[in-house]
Amino acid sequence: MKNPSHVGRIRLALRDATTENHRQVDMLFAGYALDAPESYHVFLMAHARALGALEPVARPAMPRLPLLADDLAALGHAMPSPLPLKPHAGEGYRWGLLYALEGSRLGGAMLARKVASGLPTAYLSATHEKGEWIDFQHRLDSAAAQGDEMWLDDAVLGAKAAFALFAQAGAAETAMIYG
C-alpha cells in the first residue's frame, strides 16, 4: 500500500498557490443558471472554449471534450473555437493544467445535480471513479519528484493559466450573449 501521509503534497501546494484564481472562476460560473436551457448552453460554450485549448496540451487520460461536444450537439449547437493558450514547454506546466482539469471533474458532480431534467449532462457527469482522484495525486507527486527545481513553479503557472482561460471564456461568453 502506498504511504497516504505524503499523497497530495503537490496538490496542496497548487491549491494554495491558486486559491484566489479558483475563487474567481467559481464566482464567475456561479452566475449561470444551469436549470435554464439558454444559460446552461452559454455555460457549456464557455467550458468548450477553455477545454478546447487545454486538453490538447494537458493530454488528460480521460478527455471530456468529446462529452462536451455531445452535450452541445444535443442542445443543437456546434463546438466553438477554442481560446488561444500561450505555449509553454515545461512538463510541470502540463501537470498544472492537468491539476485544474482533474479538479474541475470534482466540481462537475455537484453542478450536474443543478442541471434541469432533460438537459444533457455527459460532460459534468464525467467524474472520477473510486480511487482515481487519489491515483492522480500519486502521479502528480511522482511527476514532481522526477522534475527539476523549476517543476513546481511551472506547475503553478500551468494551473493559473488554466483558471485564467476558464475565466476568460466565461466572461467572453457572457458578454457575447448578454452584452
N, C-alpha and C positions, 0 to 999 in steps of 0.2 A: 504494500500500500504506500502511496506517495505521502510525504510528510505535509499535512494540511497547514502547519503553522506558517509556512512561507508562501503558500498559494495566494496569488493575488497581490503580491507586493508591488509589482509594476502597475497593475490595475489601480491600486490605491494611489500610487504616485500620479498616474494620469488623471484620475478622478480629482485629486486635489489641485492639479495644475489647470484643469478645465472646468472647475465648478461654475464660474461665472458665465463661461461660454454656453454650458449646458443649460443653465438657468435662463439665459436669454432665448435660446431656441425653444425651450419648454413654454416660456411665456408667449412667444410669437405664435406657436402652433396651438396653444390653449384657446385662442380666439376662433378657431374653426369649429363649427357645429357639425359634428360627424353624423348626426342623425338627420341632417338636411342634405338632400342629394347634391345640390349645386355647391354648397360649402365643402362637402366631402370630396367632390370632384376636384375642386381647387386644391385641397389638402393633398390629394394623390398626385396632382400635376406638379406641385412644389417638390414633393418627395422624389418624383420621377426625374426632375431636373437635377437634383443633387445626386441621387443614386446612380443616374446615368453617367455621371462624371466620376464618382467614387469607386464603384465596383470594378471597372476595368483596371484600375490602378491597384486597388486593395486586394483583388482576387480572393474574395471570401470562399470558403469551402462550400457553402450553400448560398449561392446568389439568390437574391429576391427580386431582381429586376424583371425576370420573366413573369413572376407572380403579379408584380405591379402593372406590367403591360396587360396581363389578362384582366385585372380589375378595371383598368381604364377602358379596355375594349368592351367589357360587359356594360360599361356606362356609355358606350358609343363614342369614345374618344381615342385618338391615336397618342402614342408616346410623344412627348415634347422633346425638343433638342436639349441635350444636357448643357449645363453651365460649364464654362471652362475651369479647369483645375490646373494651377501652375505646377509644372513638373518639378519633382524633387527625387534625387537618385537614392537617398538613404533607405536601407531596409527598415530602420526604425520608423521612418516616416510612414511606410506602408502599414506597419503594425499599429501605428497611431490611428490611421484611417480605419483599420480593422476594429480597433477598440471601440471607436464611435459607432461603427456599423453593427457590431455584435451587441453593444449596449442598447442600441435602438430596438433590437429584437425583444429585449426585456420589456420595454415600454409598449411594444406593439400589442401584447396580450391585453393590457389594460385598456388601450384605445379601441381594440376590436370590439369590446363589450359595449362601447358607446355608439357604434355604427348602427344605423337604423336597420331593422329587419328587411331583408330583400336586397340590400346593397352588398356588393362583393367584398369579401374580406380576406382573400388569399394572402395578400401582402402582409397585412397586420397580424394575421394568424400564424405566420411562419415564425414561430417562437422556438426557443431551444428545447430539445428533448432533455429528459432527465440526465444530468451529468455533463451536458455539453458546455454549459457556461463555466463550470469548474475546469473542464478539459481545455477550453480556450484560455483560461487564466494560466494553466500549466504551460501551454505552448507560448503564451506571451512572455512569461517569466524565463522560459528556456531560450527564446529568441533574444531577450535582453542580455542573458548571461553569455551568449555567444557573440554579442555585438561589441563594438568598440566603445570608447569613453563618451562618444557623442550620440550613442544609440538612443538613450532616454530623451535627450534634447530633441533629436529628430522625431521621436515618437510623440512628444508633446506638440511639436509643430504639425505633425500629421493629424492628430486628434483635433487641434484647434482649427486646422484647415477644413476638416470635415464639418465641424459645428458651424464654421463661418459659411460654408457652402449651403448647408440646410437653412441658415438664417437668411442668406441672400435669396435663395429660391423661394422661401416662404414670403418674404417681403415683396419680391418681384411678382409672384402670382397674385397676391392680394392687391397690389397696385394695378395690375393689368385688368383684373375683374372688377374691383370696386373703386378704382380711381384714386 
